[in-house]
Amino acid sequence: MDDLNKSRDKISNLLATIDDLQSSDSTNQLAAKRAERELREEREKNLRLERELEGWKNLGAQRHSALGVPRAPGSEAGGETRSRRGSSIGLLMGEMGEVGPNDKGKFGSLRSGLRRVSGQKGFL
């Protein structure tokens, strides 16, 4: 009789565990579906914003071409654009025809004593 009661207790404990696992599983499935839906919505939003941005870019290009306003160099579609914040970095890194470390021109001895620009933005 004692074994029968122990077996019933084990069975009821196992059934309770099964119920808990099923409840947890359905909660996890709902969370996964919610996350997938949110991801899909974010992707759609991102795509919509990219299309809107492209439309604004095209509108600006059409406006410039309709007015006959020449575009600034490097601002063409697909061209390289610089932010105002980093606009001097390219100049510091050699766009002004600096003498390279192996090119000893008439400024070779002067340049050897100067600090080399790293090209990284940072603070002292």
Secondary structure as the mmCIF struct_conf table of DSSP 4:
data_model
#
loop_
_struct_conf.conf_type_id
_struct_conf.id
_struct_conf.beg_label_comp_id
_struct_conf.beg_label_asym_id
_struct_conf.beg_label_seq_id
_struct_conf.end_label_comp_id
_struct_conf.end_label_asym_id
_struct_conf.end_label_seq_id
HELX_RH_AL_P HELX_RH_AL_P1 ASP A 2 LEU A 67
TURN_TY1_P TURN_TY1_P1 GLY A 68 GLY A 68
HELX_LH_PP_P HELX_LH_PP_P1 VAL A 69 ALA A 72
TURN_TY1_P TURN_TY1_P2 PRO A 73 GLY A 74
BEND BEND1 GLU A 76 GLU A 76
TURN_TY1_P TURN_TY1_P3 ALA A 77 GLY A 78
BEND BEND2 GLY A 79 GLY A 79
BEND BEND3 ARG A 84 ARG A 84
TURN_TY1_P TURN_TY1_P4 ARG A 85 SER A 88
HELX_RH_AL_P HELX_RH_AL_P2 ILE A 89 GLY A 90
HELX_RH_PI_P HELX_RH_PI_P1 LEU A 91 GLU A 95
TURN_TY1_P TURN_TY1_P5 MET A 96 MET A 96
HELX_LH_PP_P HELX_LH_PP_P2 GLU A 98 GLY A 100
TURN_TY1_P TURN_TY1_P6 PRO A 101 ASN A 102
TURN_TY1_P TURN_TY1_P7 LYS A 106 PHE A 107
HELX_RH_AL_P HELX_RH_AL_P3 GLY A 108 SER A 112
TURN_TY1_P TURN_TY1_P8 GLY A 113 GLY A 113
BEND BEND4 LEU A 114 LEU A 114
HELX_LH_PP_P HELX_LH_PP_P3 ARG A 115 VAL A 117
#
